[in-house]
Amino acid sequence: MKLTDFAKQLPENFTEQEFVDLMNQVIDLKTIVDLPATERSALFNGVQYLVDYILLAQEANGKLRTHEGQYVLDYSGPFIPHVLVRPKGKELDRGVLETFGIGEADKYFGDA
């Protein structure tokens, strides 16, 4: 499946499991863990480029939202508690590499 097909097939009100299942049709998520560092870095660069390009497209189309003067980026997929977003004092949980973040938001933030 192409990533654009993912966007077309993801239901409007999707579950975390539906999100992960469709992502796994785009890329086998489990293989990312064991990629050589250079390949994982190249994949990261590709994904970061895509994020930047999508943000530019949203800006060009007047679709960026702000809250109190700050840009707000919507994300509705499973929470992945990595080093940049994991709450302070929480340790790395390698189990998330197996669960793909399903249910993680509840562990950190409750039902909010």
C-alpha positions as CSV (number, residue, x, y, z in Angstrom):
1,M,0.0,0.0,0.0
2,K,1.2,3.5,-0.7
3,L,1.1,6.1,2.0
4,T,-1.5,8.1,0.1
5,D,-3.7,5.0,0.2
6,F,-3.3,4.9,3.9
7,A,-4.7,8.4,4.1
8,K,-7.7,7.4,1.9
9,Q,-8.4,4.2,3.8
10,L,-8.1,5.4,7.4
11,P,-11.7,5.7,8.7
12,E,-12.7,9.1,10.1
13,N,-13.2,7.8,13.6
14,F,-10.4,5.2,13.7
15,T,-9.1,3.2,16.6
16,E,-5.4,3.0,17.5
17,Q,-5.5,-0.6,16.3
18,E,-6.9,0.3,12.9
19,F,-4.3,3.0,12.6
20,V,-1.4,0.6,13.3
21,D,-2.9,-2.1,11.1
22,L,-3.0,0.2,8.1
23,M,0.5,1.6,8.8
24,N,1.7,-2.0,8.8
25,Q,0.4,-2.3,5.3
26,V,2.6,0.7,4.3
27,I,5.7,-0.5,6.2
28,D,6.4,-3.4,8.4
29,L,6.8,-1.5,11.7
30,K,8.6,-4.4,13.4
31,T,11.5,-4.2,10.9
32,I,12.3,-0.6,11.8
33,V,13.8,-1.7,15.2
34,D,16.4,-3.9,13.6
35,L,17.3,-1.7,10.6
36,P,21.0,-0.8,10.3
37,A,21.6,2.7,11.7
38,T,22.2,4.2,8.3
39,E,18.9,2.8,6.9
40,R,17.0,3.9,10.0
41,S,18.5,7.4,9.6
42,A,17.6,7.5,5.9
43,L,14.0,6.4,6.8
44,F,13.8,9.1,9.4
45,N,15.1,11.7,6.9
46,G,12.4,10.7,4.5
47,V,9.6,10.8,7.1
48,Q,10.8,14.2,8.4
49,Y,10.9,15.6,4.9
50,L,7.3,14.4,4.4
51,V,6.3,16.1,7.7
52,D,7.9,19.3,6.6
53,Y,6.3,19.1,3.1
54,I,2.9,18.5,4.5
55,L,3.2,21.4,7.0
56,L,4.2,23.6,4.1
57,A,1.2,22.4,2.1
58,Q,-1.1,23.1,5.0
59,E,0.4,26.6,5.4
60,A,0.1,27.3,1.7
61,N,-3.6,26.2,1.8
62,G,-4.3,28.3,4.9
63,K,-5.0,25.1,6.9
64,L,-2.7,25.7,9.9
65,R,-4.4,26.3,13.3
66,T,-3.2,28.5,16.1
67,H,-4.0,28.6,19.8
68,E,-3.0,31.7,21.8
69,G,-0.7,32.7,19.0
70,Q,1.1,29.4,18.7
71,Y,0.7,26.9,15.9
72,V,-1.1,23.7,16.8
73,L,-0.4,20.5,14.9
74,D,-3.1,17.9,15.2
75,Y,-2.1,14.2,15.7
76,S,-4.5,11.4,16.3
77,G,-2.4,8.3,16.1
78,P,-1.2,6.2,19.0
79,F,1.2,8.0,21.5
80,I,4.8,6.9,21.2
81,P,6.6,7.9,24.4
82,H,10.0,8.6,23.0
83,V,12.8,10.8,24.5
84,L,11.3,14.1,23.1
85,V,7.8,13.6,24.4
86,R,8.0,11.1,27.3
87,P,7.0,12.9,30.5
88,K,10.0,13.8,32.7
89,G,11.0,11.0,35.1
90,K,9.4,8.2,33.1
91,E,11.8,5.5,31.9
92,L,12.1,4.1,28.4
93,D,9.5,1.3,27.9
94,R,10.8,-1.1,25.2
95,G,7.4,-2.8,25.2
96,V,6.1,0.0,23.1
97,L,8.2,-1.4,20.3
98,E,5.8,-4.4,20.4
99,T,2.5,-2.5,21.1
100,F,3.3,0.3,18.6
101,G,1.9,2.8,21.1
102,I,-1.6,1.3,21.4
103,G,-3.0,2.2,24.8
104,E,0.1,4.2,25.8
105,A,-1.7,7.6,26.0
106,D,-4.0,6.2,28.7
107,K,-0.9,5.1,30.7
108,Y,0.5,8.7,30.6
109,F,-2.5,10.9,30.4
110,G,-5.5,8.9,31.4
111,D,-8.7,9.3,29.3
112,A,-8.0,12.9,28.5
